[in-house]
């Protein structure tokens, strides 16, 4: 018995020794927690302008999260699409530096990637190597002011602006640049506003929407945030919102409601105008969350409850998760407010209670507590969603 106890103790000691030694070596992290590398840029939009120093220079910083592994010396490697020396050049650091500065020389969109090598201990305690990578497509957009188009637009020569913008649009070097499309939209919109006719352009208003939508889809880095373009987009969005939607609403006790006429034909026409306007607006905003509730309310109003409920199912949670609206344009904010006000009325009737209506009203109150239309609905009709 004594010998058996000694043998058992020895066995447990041996197992413990094996386990301790197995886990004493640094091992490769779990697949879900691998070392990672990321980078950031001093700016994502570069405007080519030789008259202003460093305007076309971007600083790229890398950050390696080692998770206990060991970085291999001189293993960092930057990769940038295009041709070094022709499309861009390094003016500070090297391709193996943690931080580099790049001077861009050519219009277009550029992909950026970085990789870094590291070592870790395997289960046997031996060193093994691996690599972490990170890449971003179209991370840098290089454009120029296109002063020629800017001047044509300032001169209100919209026929010429459409023609010249089309010329720039098809040039290979502008393939990834939304700027010619933005000016093309400005040209079409100017024709519409001035009621200018051209046999080759059947509907400049529709063409303005199409060109703007294409530009927004292409604009991954915020060219539309440049003041000269943002102001124009805001005006265009507001016209669609006001003429197509707000104009077709009625007012009740200080807040907007859907208009219902005794004339069936008039109702059908109004509903079609509202439906078309929301489709147009959705295509020319970078903040689609701003108009999702408005779309759901419109669909419900035009007798499409199934489509409306599908949108409500995602729009309500998305609104509740929305932290701020700083990136919204003025029309985006207005669309959001209208969507909340109209949806609250519909949800209250649909649900036979105010649970969902009050969720969106309570959330929106942080943004619209000083807006009279919102206050009229929230405080007076819904009693600020207070329950006795």
C-alpha positions as CSV (number, residue, x, y, z in Angstrom):
1,X,0.0,0.0,0.0
2,X,2.8,2.4,0.9
3,X,4.6,1.6,-2.4
4,X,1.3,2.2,-4.3
5,X,0.8,5.6,-2.6
6,X,4.3,6.6,-3.5
7,X,3.7,5.6,-7.1
8,X,0.5,7.5,-7.3
9,X,2.2,10.6,-5.8
10,X,5.0,10.3,-8.3
11,X,2.5,10.0,-11.2
12,X,0.7,13.1,-10.1
13,X,4.0,15.0,-9.7
14,X,5.0,13.9,-13.2
15,X,1.7,15.1,-14.7
16,X,2.0,18.4,-12.8
17,X,5.6,18.9,-14.1
18,X,4.5,18.2,-17.7
19,X,1.6,20.6,-17.4
20,X,3.6,23.4,-15.8
21,X,6.3,23.0,-18.5
22,X,3.7,22.9,-21.3
23,X,2.2,26.2,-20.2
24,X,5.5,27.9,-19.2
25,X,6.3,28.7,-22.8
26,X,4.7,31.7,-24.6
27,X,2.4,30.3,-27.2
28,X,0.7,31.6,-30.3
29,X,-2.4,33.5,-29.3
30,X,-5.9,32.1,-29.9
31,X,-7.0,32.4,-33.5
32,X,-9.6,34.9,-32.3
33,X,-7.0,37.0,-30.6
34,X,-4.1,37.1,-33.0
35,X,-1.6,40.0,-33.1
36,X,-2.8,42.8,-35.3
37,X,-1.6,45.9,-37.0
38,X,-3.5,48.9,-38.1
39,X,-2.8,52.4,-39.5
40,X,-4.2,55.9,-39.6
41,X,-3.8,58.8,-42.0
42,X,-3.4,62.5,-41.3
43,X,-6.1,62.9,-44.0
44,X,-7.9,60.8,-46.5
45,X,-8.5,63.4,-49.2
46,X,-5.6,65.0,-51.0
47,X,-6.0,68.1,-53.2
48,X,-3.2,68.5,-55.7
49,X,-2.0,72.1,-55.6
50,X,1.7,72.8,-56.2
51,X,1.2,76.4,-55.0
52,X,0.6,75.3,-51.5
53,X,3.3,73.4,-49.6
54,X,2.5,70.0,-48.2
55,X,-1.1,70.1,-49.3
56,X,-0.6,66.8,-51.1
57,X,1.3,65.1,-48.3
58,X,-0.2,62.4,-46.1
59,X,1.3,61.0,-42.9
60,X,0.7,57.3,-42.2
61,X,1.1,56.0,-38.7
62,X,1.1,52.3,-37.8
63,X,0.2,50.6,-34.5
64,X,1.1,47.0,-33.7
65,X,-0.9,45.1,-31.0
66,X,1.6,42.3,-30.2
67,X,-0.4,40.4,-27.6
68,X,2.7,39.1,-26.0
69,X,4.5,38.1,-29.2
70,X,7.8,39.6,-30.3
71,X,8.1,41.8,-33.3
72,X,10.7,40.8,-35.9
73,X,13.2,43.6,-36.6
74,X,12.8,45.6,-39.8
75,X,9.8,43.5,-40.8
76,X,7.3,46.3,-41.2
77,X,6.3,46.8,-44.9
78,X,4.0,49.4,-46.4
79,X,2.4,48.9,-49.8
80,X,0.6,51.6,-51.7
81,X,-1.1,51.1,-55.1
82,X,0.2,52.9,-58.1
83,X,3.8,53.5,-59.1
84,X,6.3,54.8,-56.6
85,X,8.1,57.9,-58.1
86,X,5.4,58.5,-60.7
87,X,2.1,58.5,-58.7
88,X,3.6,59.1,-55.2
89,X,6.9,59.3,-53.4
90,X,8.1,58.8,-49.8
91,X,9.4,62.1,-48.4
92,X,9.9,60.9,-44.8
93,X,10.8,57.4,-43.6
94,X,11.0,54.2,-45.7
95,X,8.6,51.4,-46.6
96,X,9.8,49.6,-43.5
97,X,9.3,52.6,-41.1
98,X,6.5,52.6,-38.5
99,X,5.6,56.1,-39.7
100,X,6.0,57.5,-43.2
101,X,5.0,60.6,-45.1
102,X,3.8,60.2,-48.7
103,X,3.6,63.0,-51.3
104,X,0.9,62.1,-53.9
105,X,1.4,63.3,-57.5
106,X,-1.5,61.8,-59.4
107,X,-5.3,62.1,-59.3
108,X,-7.1,58.8,-58.3
109,X,-7.9,56.4,-55.4
110,X,-5.1,54.6,-53.7
111,X,-5.1,51.4,-51.7
112,X,-2.9,51.2,-48.6
113,X,-1.7,48.0,-46.8
114,X,0.9,47.2,-44.1
115,X,2.3,44.0,-42.8
116,X,4.6,43.1,-39.9
117,X,6.4,39.9,-38.8
118,X,6.5,38.5,-35.3
119,X,7.7,35.4,-33.4
120,X,6.0,33.3,-30.8
121,X,6.8,30.2,-28.9
122,X,5.1,27.0,-30.0
123,X,4.1,24.2,-27.6
124,X,7.6,22.8,-27.7
125,X,9.1,26.1,-26.8
126,X,10.7,26.7,-30.2
127,X,10.4,30.0,-32.0
128,X,8.0,30.3,-34.9
129,X,7.3,33.2,-37.2
130,X,4.0,34.6,-38.5
131,X,2.8,37.8,-40.0
132,X,0.0,40.3,-39.3
133,X,-1.5,42.4,-42.2
134,X,-4.0,45.2,-42.6
135,X,-5.3,46.7,-45.8
136,X,-7.7,49.4,-46.8
137,X,-9.0,49.8,-50.4
138,X,-9.4,53.3,-51.8
139,X,-8.0,54.6,-48.5
140,X,-6.7,57.9,-50.0
141,X,-8.6,59.9,-52.6
142,X,-6.5,62.3,-54.6
143,X,-8.3,65.0,-56.5
144,X,-7.7,68.6,-57.6
145,X,-9.8,71.7,-57.4
146,X,-10.8,71.5,-61.1
147,X,-10.7,75.3,-61.1
148,X,-12.0,75.3,-64.7
149,X,-15.2,73.6,-63.7
150,X,-15.5,75.7,-60.6
151,X,-15.4,78.9,-62.7
152,X,-17.9,77.6,-65.3
153,X,-20.3,76.8,-62.4
154,X,-19.7,80.3,-60.9
155,X,-20.5,81.8,-64.3
156,X,-23.8,79.8,-64.4
157,X,-22.9,78.4,-67.8
158,X,-24.6,75.1,-67.2
159,X,-24.6,73.7,-70.7
160,X,-20.9,74.1,-70.9
161,X,-20.5,72.7,-67.3
162,X,-22.3,69.5,-68.3
163,X,-20.1,69.1,-71.4
164,X,-16.8,69.8,-69.7
165,X,-17.7,67.7,-66.6
166,X,-18.5,64.8,-69.0
167,X,-15.0,65.3,-70.6
168,X,-13.3,65.0,-67.2
169,X,-15.5,62.1,-66.1
170,X,-14.2,59.8,-68.9
171,X,-10.5,60.6,-68.4
172,X,-8.8,57.5,-66.9
173,X,-7.0,59.5,-64.2
174,X,-10.4,60.5,-62.8
175,X,-11.8,57.0,-62.7
176,X,-11.8,56.9,-58.9
177,X,-12.5,60.6,-58.3
178,X,-16.2,61.7,-57.8
179,X,-15.3,65.4,-58.4
180,X,-16.3,65.4,-62.1
181,X,-19.6,63.7,-61.3
182,X,-20.3,66.3,-58.7
183,X,-19.8,69.1,-61.2
184,X,-21.9,67.1,-63.7
185,X,-24.7,67.0,-61.2
186,X,-24.3,70.7,-60.6
187,X,-24.6,71.3,-64.3
188,X,-27.8,69.3,-64.6
189,X,-29.3,70.8,-61.5
190,X,-28.5,74.3,-62.9
191,X,-30.3,73.5,-66.1
192,X,-33.3,72.3,-64.2
193,X,-33.4,75.5,-62.0
194,X,-33.0,77.8,-65.0
195,X,-35.4,75.7,-67.1
196,X,-32.8,75.4,-69.8
197,X,-33.7,73.0,-72.7
198,X,-31.5,70.7,-74.6
199,X,-32.8,68.0,-77.1
200,X,-30.1,65.6,-75.9
201,X,-31.1,65.9,-72.2
202,X,-34.7,64.9,-71.6
203,X,-34.8,65.4,-67.8
204,X,-32.0,67.3,-66.2
205,X,-33.5,66.9,-62.8
206,X,-33.4,63.1,-63.0
207,X,-29.9,63.3,-64.4
208,X,-28.8,65.5,-61.5
209,X,-30.1,62.9,-59.1
210,X,-28.4,60.0,-60.9
211,X,-25.0,61.9,-61.1
212,X,-25.2,62.9,-57.4
213,X,-26.0,59.3,-56.4
214,X,-23.1,58.0,-58.4
215,X,-20.8,60.5,-56.9
216,X,-21.9,59.7,-53.3
217,X,-21.4,56.0,-54.0
218,X,-17.9,56.7,-55.2
219,X,-17.1,59.2,-52.4
220,X,-15.5,56.9,-49.8
221,X,-13.4,59.6,-48.1
222,X,-15.6,62.6,-47.9
223,X,-15.1,64.9,-50.9
224,X,-18.7,65.9,-50.4
225,X,-17.6,67.3,-47.0
226,X,-15.6,70.0,-48.8
227,X,-17.6,73.3,-48.2
228,X,-18.0,74.1,-51.9
229,X,-19.7,70.7,-52.5
230,X,-21.5,70.3,-49.1
231,X,-23.4,73.6,-49.5
232,X,-24.6,72.6,-52.9
233,X,-25.7,69.1,-51.8
234,X,-27.5,70.5,-48.8
235,X,-29.5,72.8,-51.1
236,X,-30.3,69.9,-53.5
237,X,-31.4,67.6,-50.6
238,X,-33.6,70.3,-49.1
239,X,-35.4,71.0,-52.4
240,X,-36.3,67.3,-52.7
241,X,-37.4,67.1,-49.1
242,X,-39.5,70.3,-49.2
243,X,-41.0,70.0,-52.6
244,X,-41.6,66.3,-52.6
245,X,-42.5,65.5,-49.0
246,X,-43.0,68.5,-46.7
247,X,-45.2,70.3,-49.2
248,X,-47.5,67.3,-49.4
249,X,-48.1,67.1,-45.6
250,X,-50.7,68.7,-43.5
251,X,-50.5,70.1,-40.0
252,X,-52.4,69.2,-36.9
253,X,-52.1,70.8,-33.5
254,X,-48.7,72.1,-34.5
255,X,-47.1,69.0,-35.9
256,X,-47.1,67.4,-39.4
257,X,-49.4,64.6,-40.5
258,X,-50.0,62.8,-43.7
259,X,-52.6,64.6,-45.9
260,X,-55.8,62.7,-46.7
261,X,-58.2,64.2,-49.2
262,X,-61.7,63.1,-50.2
263,X,-60.5,63.2,-53.8
264,X,-59.1,59.7,-54.4
265,X,-57.2,60.8,-57.5
266,X,-55.6,63.6,-55.6
267,X,-54.6,61.2,-52.8
268,X,-53.0,58.8,-55.4
269,X,-51.0,61.6,-57.0
270,X,-49.8,63.0,-53.6
271,X,-48.8,59.6,-52.5
272,X,-46.9,58.9,-55.7
273,X,-45.0,62.2,-55.3
274,X,-44.1,61.4,-51.7
275,X,-43.0,57.9,-52.6
276,X,-40.8,59.2,-55.5
277,X,-39.3,61.9,-53.3
278,X,-38.2,59.5,-50.6
279,X,-36.6,57.2,-53.2
280,X,-34.7,60.2,-54.6
281,X,-33.6,61.5,-51.2
282,X,-32.4,58.0,-50.2
283,X,-30.1,58.0,-53.2
284,X,-28.4,61.3,-52.5
285,X,-27.7,61.1,-48.8
286,X,-24.6,59.7,-47.1
287,X,-26.6,59.1,-43.9
288,X,-29.3,56.7,-44.8
289,X,-30.3,56.2,-41.2
290,X,-31.6,59.7,-41.3
291,X,-34.5,58.8,-43.7
292,X,-35.3,55.2,-42.8
293,X,-38.1,56.0,-40.4
294,X,-39.5,58.5,-42.9
295,X,-39.5,55.8,-45.6
296,X,-41.2,53.3,-43.3
297,X,-43.9,55.9,-42.4
298,X,-44.5,56.7,-46.1
299,X,-44.7,53.0,-47.0
300,X,-47.3,52.4,-44.3
301,X,-49.3,55.5,-45.4
302,X,-49.4,54.4,-49.0
303,X,-50.8,51.0,-48.0
304,X,-47.6,48.9,-48.0
305,X,-47.6,47.7,-44.3
306,X,-45.5,44.7,-45.0
307,X,-42.7,46.9,-46.6
308,X,-43.1,49.4,-43.8
309,X,-42.8,46.8,-41.0
310,X,-39.7,45.3,-42.5
311,X,-38.1,48.7,-42.4
312,X,-39.4,49.5,-38.9
313,X,-37.9,46.2,-37.7
314,X,-34.4,47.5,-38.4
315,X,-34.9,51.3,-38.4
316,X,-36.1,51.5,-34.8
317,X,-33.1,49.6,-33.3
318,X,-30.7,51.6,-35.5
319,X,-32.2,54.8,-34.2
320,X,-31.8,53.7,-30.6
321,X,-28.2,52.9,-31.3
322,X,-27.5,56.3,-33.0
323,X,-25.1,58.3,-30.8
324,X,-24.9,61.6,-32.6
325,X,-26.0,63.3,-35.8
326,X,-23.0,65.6,-36.2
327,X,-22.3,64.2,-39.7
328,X,-25.9,64.8,-40.8
329,X,-26.6,67.6,-43.3
330,X,-29.4,70.1,-42.4
331,X,-31.9,68.2,-44.6
332,X,-30.8,64.9,-43.0
333,X,-31.7,66.3,-39.6
334,X,-35.1,67.4,-41.0
335,X,-35.8,64.1,-42.6
336,X,-34.9,62.4,-39.3
337,X,-37.3,64.6,-37.4
338,X,-40.1,64.1,-39.9
339,X,-39.6,60.4,-39.8
340,X,-39.8,60.2,-36.0
341,X,-43.0,62.4,-35.9
342,X,-44.8,60.5,-38.6
343,X,-43.7,57.1,-37.5
344,X,-44.7,57.8,-33.9
345,X,-48.3,58.5,-35.0
346,X,-48.3,55.3,-37.2
347,X,-46.8,53.1,-34.6
348,X,-49.2,54.2,-31.9
349,X,-52.1,53.2,-34.1
350,X,-50.5,50.1,-35.5
351,X,-49.5,48.7,-32.0
352,X,-52.6,49.9,-30.1
353,X,-50.2,51.5,-27.6
354,X,-47.2,53.8,-27.3
355,X,-44.4,51.5,-26.5
356,X,-42.5,51.7,-29.9
357,X,-43.7,55.2,-30.5
358,X,-42.2,56.4,-27.2
359,X,-39.0,54.5,-27.8
360,X,-38.2,56.7,-30.8
361,X,-39.7,59.8,-29.3
362,X,-37.6,59.5,-26.1
363,X,-34.5,58.9,-28.2
364,X,-35.1,61.8,-30.5
365,X,-35.9,64.2,-27.7
366,X,-32.1,64.7,-27.1
367,X,-31.8,66.2,-30.6
368,X,-35.2,68.0,-31.0
369,X,-36.2,69.2,-27.5
370,X,-36.2,72.8,-28.8
371,X,-38.1,72.1,-32.0
372,X,-41.7,73.3,-31.9
373,X,-43.1,70.6,-34.2
374,X,-41.5,67.9,-32.2
375,X,-42.5,69.4,-28.8
376,X,-46.1,69.7,-30.0
377,X,-46.2,66.0,-30.6
378,X,-44.0,64.7,-27.9
379,X,-45.1,66.8,-24.9
380,X,-48.7,67.6,-25.8
381,X,-49.9,64.6,-27.6
382,X,-47.7,61.9,-25.9
383,X,-47.3,63.7,-22.6
384,X,-43.5,63.3,-23.0
385,X,-44.2,59.6,-22.8
386,X,-44.7,59.8,-19.0
387,X,-46.9,57.1,-17.4
388,X,-48.9,57.8,-14.3
